[in-house]
Amino acid sequence: MAEFPTPDALAAEFDCLMTRAGITIPPQRRAAVLTAYADLRGQIALLHGRYGPEAEPSNVFRLAPAGGK
Amino acid sequence: MDTQDLSIAEMGRLLRAGTVTAEKLARDALARVAARDGALHAFVLVTEERALADARRADDELKSGRDRGAFHGIPYALKDIYDTAGIRTTCHSKLRLHNVPKEDSVAVARLREAGGVLLGKLATHEFAIGGPSFDLPFPPARNPWNPEHVTGGSSSGSGTAIAARMVRMAMGSDTGGSIRGPAAWCGTVGIKPTYGRVSRRGVFPLSWTLDHIGPLSRSVEDSAITLQVLAGHDPRDPASADVPVPDYRADLEKGVAGLRIGIPRAFFATATATTPQVVAGLDRTAAQLREAGATVEDMELPEYALFSAVGRVIMMAEAFAIHEADVQTRLQDYGEITAGRFVLGAAITAADLIHAQRARRELTDAVSAALSRYDALLMLSALDTAPRFDQPTDALSSASPIQTIPYNVTGHPAMSVPIGLGTSGLPIGVQIAGRAFDEAMVFRVGRAVETLSGWENVALPGG
């Protein structure tokens, strides 16, 4: 994943995503939502670049019954 | 007779002996709700008429020889995301304030069929995600141990109702820890069964592939009795598993001698929010289990941050898909916390979600592999005791004080069990996870922890 964006770039990215989704964030809530977005963006970064093409997504995931080690 | 501390099994014995009636149990519970809930706000709706009708039916049936089993005549309450035919189901939200379902959810139907007595609907964080909040149609539930402190969520009213001794069992739901978090912070037992074990049909979804439903209760046995009623295949729930349901009480008192229990210590040892009092509690529990004959040792799982990231990305994406239209057109009608969480789902890309699903497979396989070496895993439910309302924490952030989401990601069963009180007089809980569909082992280890910790002798709040 690309380098983590600067605060201004992060805000611009978030505004773009909200516009694309048709969501209007009230101005008084924007700062709190942006802080949460920055935290989420940091978590998302952990998921990128981990796997080669052979690693398939769970579908949804698999469980073995008890005893089926 | 004072009925407030009777276990579900004890109530059953007295009902069958004719020493007490289901109507008395219901009236006593209603009286406790009336006396205590004004300060605690566990209930958003008390269904007194329904409760008394259920109770009289239970009494009539027992008199005529019809016994529906261990839950017959037992009072209980429901988190207000469970559909109840003819009874308002609000999700604690302005958006569904006047929603009256036509049908019961599967869980409610099974509890009714088992002879349960419905006392009412309980507070929740809005749509099982946004809270504790003061900008919703109902106030947030308060922690009976200290009402200035939160309950944890999202099954907030369920934790309150149990800890305040209003009822022995209250249904919750758990998408990232919403059963086990309130259980830990309110000093109750709370089990998230295996994904697919209990039908979710008729329970308002937060995130389809992470949602689980289950009970919060006063004791491990209470939860085992309740799960016996709830568990089983539902062909109309696409996630429901057709796996045999064992007798959950058969091995409850078997103890832990000879069992192998692993502690993924790095989960909490490396977290900045971890406090010494909860680690001391977990280490005390581990020592008690060793003394009782178990092998208990530290082991490793993939890093906690990865579980947390996977869970949050999937939850946010699926929740946004559910709420997209209302978030676009009625954002102001959600509480501020709920709205702030739902809009994040719109910022997740397709690649983010696919990577999370790839990691989910890796993590599920890692936990299953660990559980081929251990009978159960032991860890903290939360990194500290319940915070005050004026010191809010974000249970979904990377710094969440609740450590429950790994087993929502992997689907394995996990239960929080109280082990004692911290320095502030608030409860501490530990978490026990087990193999897929092996809730019986989770109950067995949990019952041992409950006994060894001496929790049953701790004086509860509620008069």
Contacts between the chains, C-beta under 8 A, distances in Angstrom:
chain1	res1	chain2	res2	distance
A	14	B	347	6.3
A	17	B	346	6.1
A	17	B	347	4.5
A	18	B	343	6.7
A	18	B	346	6.5
A	18	B	347	7.6
A	20	B	346	7.8
A	21	B	324	7.8
A	21	B	328	7.2
A	21	B	343	7.9
A	21	B	346	3.6
A	21	B	347	8.0
A	22	B	328	4.6
A	23	B	327	6.0
A	23	B	328	5.9
A	23	B	331	6.7
A	23	B	343	5.5
A	23	B	346	5.8
A	24	B	331	7.0
A	25	B	331	7.8
A	25	B	343	6.5
A	26	B	331	7.6
A	26	B	332	7.1
A	29	B	336	6.3
A	29	B	339	7.0
A	29	B	340	6.4
A	32	B	336	8.0
A	32	B	340	5.9
A	33	B	340	5.0
A	33	B	343	6.1
A	33	B	344	7.4
A	36	B	340	6.0
A	36	B	341	7.4
A	36	B	344	6.1
A	36	B	394	7.3
A	36	B	397	7.0
A	37	B	344	6.1
A	37	B	347	6.0
A	39	B	397	5.2
A	39	B	398	5.4
A	39	B	399	7.8
A	40	B	312	6.5
A	40	B	313	7.7
A	40	B	316	7.1
A	40	B	344	5.5
A	40	B	347	7.1
A	40	B	348	7.9
A	42	B	398	6.3
A	43	B	305	7.3
A	43	B	308	6.6
A	43	B	309	3.7
A	43	B	312	5.8
A	43	B	313	7.0
A	43	B	398	5.5
A	44	B	309	6.8
A	44	B	313	6.2
A	44	B	348	7.3
A	44	B	352	5.0
A	46	B	305	6.0
A	46	B	306	6.0
A	46	B	309	4.7
A	47	B	306	7.8
A	47	B	309	5.8
A	47	B	310	7.0
A	47	B	313	6.8
A	47	B	352	6.6
A	47	B	355	4.0
A	47	B	356	5.6
A	47	B	358	8.0
A	47	B	359	5.7
A	48	B	351	7.5
A	48	B	352	7.8
A	48	B	355	5.8
A	50	B	355	7.1
A	50	B	358	7.5
A	50	B	359	6.6
A	51	B	355	7.3
A	51	B	358	5.2
A	51	B	359	7.8
A	51	B	362	8.0
A	55	B	358	5.0
A	55	B	361	7.4
A	55	B	362	7.2
A	56	B	358	6.8
A	56	B	361	6.9
A	57	B	354	5.6
A	57	B	357	3.4
A	57	B	358	4.8
A	57	B	360	7.3
A	57	B	361	6.6
A	58	B	357	5.2
A	58	B	358	7.5
A	58	B	360	4.5
A	58	B	361	4.0
A	58	B	364	6.5
A	59	B	357	7.9
A	60	B	209	4.8
A	60	B	239	7.6
A	60	B	357	7.8
A	60	B	360	8.0
A	61	B	209	7.8
A	61	B	360	5.4
A	61	B	361	5.9
A	61	B	364	4.7
A	61	B	410	7.1
A	61	B	411	6.3
A	62	B	361	7.5
A	62	B	364	6.8
A	62	B	365	8.0
A	63	B	194	6.9
A	63	B	195	6.9
A	63	B	196	7.3
A	63	B	241	7.7
A	63	B	364	7.2
A	63	B	368	7.4
A	63	B	411	5.3
A	63	B	412	7.7
A	63	B	436	3.9
A	63	B	437	7.3
A	64	B	368	6.0
A	64	B	435	7.7
A	64	B	436	5.9
A	65	B	243	5.6
A	65	B	436	6.2
A	65	B	437	4.9
A	66	B	434	7.9
A	66	B	435	4.7
A	66	B	436	6.6
A	66	B	437	5.0
A	66	B	438	3.6
A	66	B	441	7.4
A	67	B	435	7.8
A	67	B	438	8.0
A	69	B	372	4.0
